[in-house]
Amino acid sequence: LIKNIIRNICVWPKRGVVPIVQEVFDKQKEELEGRPAGILFINVKQAKNLPRVGAFSQKGDPMIMVNVAGSLKEKTTVKNNSIHPVWGEVLAVCVYSPLVVQFVDFEVHHGKESSSSMMCKMSYPLKLMEPFEVDSQWHHLHDMNSESAALTEAGTLQLDMMYKPFVQPKEEEKEEEEADDIVVLPTASGGEQDIANQGEVTFSKMVSGRSGALFVELNYATNLVEMDSMSSSDPTVYLSVGPKTFQSKTYEDELNPQFNEKFEFVGINPDIHP
């Protein structure tokens, strides 16, 4: 167990927790792994002088991928055939405590996500962000494909960023925490007998009303309906809030899957819209 955890956190920056005493670990797991600290709003405005790609030095099809603590959080659209792309797109990502050891990485990729290649990137330490203040500046990008040991500049990226922490709200506006919500799964016909036969999905959620954030932990499902000839199913859960949709892992031949997956839905702050 310890060997697997260490291997998974070898890529910096990642935060890992190694359970030594299981009872203590169960009680303090959420604090040790880091609680949601706030939302980072990012206005990806434009880039200048991006590297050319291919053997014939063609203009690329750039897209920005935003990673926090080594995990992809958001991405922009693709701008075709441009070394001076203009986006003007506002992204919102959740950041976790402690901020002092975390970076937000901006990677410029060529092409669509399924077949993209990284052109250049830059990292910004979250500890430099002042709450509720807009940080507006140009950032130097660095070539990730250069054979030189020194960092090679590869254009610039203009960003407006603002960190909005989950401050303690008033008593009547406190964050809501609900555990073990159970959703009964109906069929298309909606009959009472059908509803009783479709199984249940259990999840936990935390809502931060002031900041417009919803955190959902998909726990498990029980007694799902059999959908194939082998008296089993391959369940996948889709979670949607507004235009945002997440998909869980698929569990083959399982009517009582244990998901234990977390999903984040964060809102958009109008203060830094283009």
C-alpha positions in Angstrom: 0.0 0.0 0.0 2.7 2.5 1.0 4.7 1.6 -2.1 1.8 2.4 -4.4 1.1 5.7 -2.7 4.7 6.8 -3.0 4.8 5.9 -6.7 1.6 7.9 -7.4 3.0 11.1 -5.8 6.4 11.0 -7.5 5.2 13.7 -10.0 5.4 17.1 -8.2 3.4 18.8 -7.0 1.1 16.2 -5.5 0.0 15.6 -2.0 -0.2 12.1 -0.7 -1.4 10.6 2.6 0.0 7.3 3.9 -2.3 5.7 6.5 -0.4 4.2 9.4 -3.2 3.9 12.0 -6.5 3.2 10.2 -8.8 4.6 12.8 -7.0 8.0 13.0 -6.7 8.1 9.2 -10.5 7.6 8.7 -11.2 10.5 11.1 -8.6 12.9 9.7 -8.4 11.9 6.0 -10.2 15.0 4.7 -8.0 17.4 6.6 -4.8 15.6 5.7 -5.7 15.4 2.0 -6.6 19.1 1.9 -10.0 20.8 2.0 -11.3 23.0 -0.8 -9.8 26.4 -0.1 -11.5 28.5 -2.8 -12.0 29.2 -6.5 -9.4 30.6 -8.8 -11.0 32.6 -11.7 -8.8 32.9 -14.8 -9.4 35.1 -17.8 -7.3 33.5 -20.5 -7.0 36.6 -22.8 -4.4 36.0 -25.5 -0.9 34.7 -26.3 1.9 36.1 -28.5 4.7 34.6 -30.5 3.9 30.9 -29.8 6.3 28.3 -31.2 5.7 27.0 -34.7 5.2 23.3 -35.1 6.2 20.5 -37.5 9.0 20.1 -39.9 7.9 23.0 -42.0 7.5 25.5 -39.0 3.7 25.8 -39.5 1.4 27.8 -37.3 -0.1 25.6 -34.5 -3.6 25.1 -33.3 -3.1 26.2 -29.7 -5.3 25.3 -26.7 -4.6 26.1 -23.0 -4.9 23.3 -20.4 -5.0 24.4 -16.8 -3.6 22.0 -14.2 -3.7 22.3 -10.4 -1.6 20.0 -8.2 -0.9 17.8 -11.3 -4.6 17.3 -12.3 -6.3 18.8 -15.4 -9.0 21.1 -14.2 -10.1 23.2 -17.3 -9.1 24.0 -20.8 -9.8 26.6 -23.5 -11.1 26.1 -27.0 -8.7 25.4 -29.8 -7.6 28.4 -32.0 -6.7 27.1 -35.4 -3.6 28.2 -37.4 -2.3 30.9 -35.0 0.8 32.0 -33.2 -1.0 35.0 -31.7 -4.3 33.4 -30.5 -7.0 35.4 -28.7 -9.3 33.6 -26.4 -11.0 35.9 -23.9 -12.3 32.9 -22.1 -13.0 32.8 -18.3 -12.3 29.5 -16.5 -12.9 28.6 -12.9 -11.0 26.0 -11.0 -11.1 24.8 -7.4 -7.9 25.0 -5.3 -7.1 23.1 -2.1 -5.3 24.0 1.1 -2.5 24.5 1.8 -1.9 26.9 -1.1 1.8 27.5 -0.2 2.8 24.2 -1.8 0.7 24.4 -4.9 1.2 25.7 -8.4 -1.3 26.3 -11.2 0.2 25.1 -14.5 -0.7 26.6 -17.9 0.2 24.3 -20.8 -0.1 25.3 -24.4 -1.0 22.3 -26.5 -1.2 22.0 -30.3 -4.3 20.3 -31.5 -7.4 18.8 -29.8 -7.1 17.2 -26.4 -7.3 13.6 -27.6 -4.2 13.9 -29.9 -2.5 17.1 -28.6 1.2 17.7 -28.0 2.5 20.2 -25.5 4.2 23.2 -27.1 5.2 25.3 -24.0 4.0 26.0 -20.5 4.4 28.2 -17.4 3.7 27.7 -13.7 2.4 30.2 -11.2 2.7 29.7 -7.4 -0.7 30.0 -5.7 0.9 31.5 -2.6 1.4 34.8 -4.6 -2.4 35.3 -5.0 -4.0 37.9 -2.8 -7.7 37.1 -2.1 -10.2 39.1 -4.1 -7.5 41.0 -6.0 -7.2 40.7 -9.8 -3.7 39.8 -10.9 -3.3 41.0 -14.5 -0.1 40.5 -16.3 1.8 38.9 -19.2 3.7 35.6 -18.3 6.7 34.1 -20.1 6.1 30.7 -21.6 8.9 28.1 -21.8 9.6 25.6 -24.5 9.1 22.0 -23.2 10.6 20.4 -26.3 14.0 22.2 -26.2 17.0 20.0 -25.9 18.8 22.8 -23.9 19.1 22.3 -20.2 18.2 26.0 -19.7 14.7 27.2 -20.0 13.9 28.5 -23.4 11.3 31.3 -23.8 8.5 30.4 -26.2 6.1 33.4 -26.3 4.0 35.1 -23.7 0.5 34.5 -22.2 -1.8 37.3 -20.9 -3.9 36.3 -17.9 -6.2 38.0 -15.4 -6.6 35.9 -12.3 -8.5 36.3 -9.0 -8.5 34.0 -6.0 -11.8 33.9 -4.1 -11.4 31.9 -0.9 -14.3 30.1 0.8 -14.5 32.6 3.7 -16.6 31.7 6.7 -20.1 33.0 5.9 -22.7 34.3 8.3 -24.6 31.8 10.4 -27.5 31.6 8.0 -25.3 31.2 5.0 -23.0 28.4 6.2 -21.9 25.7 3.9 -24.3 22.9 3.7 -23.0 19.4 4.2 -25.2 16.4 3.5 -24.1 12.8 3.6 -25.5 9.6 2.2 -28.2 11.1 0.0 -29.9 8.3 -1.8 -31.4 8.6 -5.3 -33.9 6.0 -6.5 -33.4 5.3 -10.1 -36.6 5.2 -12.2 -37.2 3.7 -15.6 -38.5 5.5 -18.6 -42.1 4.3 -17.9 -41.9 5.8 -14.4 -44.2 3.1 -12.9 -44.0 2.4 -9.2 -43.0 -1.2 -9.8 -40.3 -0.2 -12.2 -38.9 2.4 -9.9 -38.5 -0.2 -7.1 -36.5 -2.5 -9.4 -33.8 0.0 -10.6 -31.6 0.3 -7.6 -30.1 3.2 -5.7 -27.1 5.6 -5.9 -25.6 7.1 -2.8 -23.5 10.2 -2.7 -22.4 13.1 -0.4 -22.3 16.7 -1.3 -21.0 20.0 0.0 -22.4 23.3 -1.2 -20.7 26.7 -0.9 -23.6 29.0 -1.7 -21.6 32.3 -1.5 -18.9 31.1 -3.9 -21.1 29.1 -6.3 -19.3 25.8 -5.8 -20.7 22.3 -5.5 -18.6 19.3 -4.5 -20.1 15.9 -5.0 -18.6 12.6 -3.8 -20.2 9.6 -5.6 -20.1 6.8 -3.1 -21.7 3.6 -4.4 -24.8 2.1 -6.0 -26.8 -0.9 -5.0 -29.2 -3.4 -6.6 -28.9 -1.9 -10.1 -31.0 -3.4 -12.9 -29.6 -6.3 -15.0 -29.1 -5.0 -18.5 -27.5 -7.9 -20.4 -28.0 -11.6 -21.0 -25.4 -12.5 -18.3 -27.6 -11.0 -15.5 -25.3 -8.1 -15.0 -24.5 -4.5 -16.1 -21.6 -2.1 -16.8 -22.7 1.0 -14.8 -21.4 4.5 -15.5 -22.8 7.6 -13.7 -23.1 11.0 -15.4 -23.3 14.1 -13.3 -24.5 17.4 -14.8 -24.9 20.9 -13.5 -25.7 23.5 -16.2 -23.3 23.0 -19.1 -20.8 21.0 -17.1 -20.9 17.2 -17.2 -18.7 14.6 -15.6 -18.5 10.9 -16.1 -17.6 8.3 -13.6 -15.5 5.2 -14.2 -17.3 2.2 -15.8 -17.5 -1.0 -13.7 -17.9 -4.1 -15.8 -20.3 -6.9 -14.7 -21.2 -5.1 -11.5 -24.7 -4.4 -10.0 -23.3 -3.0 -6.7 -20.4 -0.8 -7.8 -18.2 1.1 -5.3 -17.3 4.4 -7.0 -15.7 6.6 -4.3 -15.1 9.4 -6.9 -15.1 13.2 -6.3 -16.4 15.9 -8.7 -16.2 19.7 -8.6 -18.7 22.1 -10.1 -17.5 25.7 -9.8 -19.2 29.0 -11.0 -18.0 32.0 -13.0 -17.2 35.3 -11.5 -18.5 38.2 -13.6 -15.9 40.6 -12.1 -13.1 39.5 -14.5 -15.1 38.8 -17.6 -13.5 40.2 -20.8 
